[in-house]
Structure formats: structure tokens, C-alpha cells
Amino acid sequence: MKRYIGMRLVYLLITLFVITTATFFLMKQLPGTPFDEEKLNRLPVEERQLLYASYGLDQPVYVQYVRYLANVVQGDFGTSFT
């Protein structure tokens, strides 16, 4: 019985990993940014770069992915843009 519960837990963790990975990379494939492009284009380049840096969007995708997984493990799903 304990082995059965252990296997179900392993399957659960694998499923969660696959879902979070798919979600991250599918969101990366969508066009645009999380910011309103009209307002973003009015900002000077320096401020736009600071905005991207504050959310880590200036980092390579693999760095963003590792940071995303670390935050998901801690229960931090980021800032809501709504």
C-alpha cells in the first residue's frame, strides 16, 4: 500500500513538472509582452530596459525557466499584470 501511494506521488510530481514546463514554454511562444505595447513604446529605451530587467525578461530563456521553477516550488506565481 505504501509503495502504491509513493508511485502515485511520483506520477503527480512528474505531471506537475510537465504541466509547468509546457505552460512556461507555450507562454514564451505567444507574441507580444506582458506590457501594453503602446505605452511601452512611449518610454525611453533606458526605462524600457529597466522595466524588462526588473521582471527578469532581459535574461536568457533558460535562466527565466529555472527562476520560474524555483518560484513555483515556493508557491510564488509572480506579479499579476491585470
Secondary structure, 3 states (H helix, E strand, C coil): CHHHHHHHHHHHHHHHHHHHHHHHHHHHHCCCCCCCHHHHHHCCHHHHHHHHHHCCCCCCHHHHHHHHHHHHHCCCCCCCCC
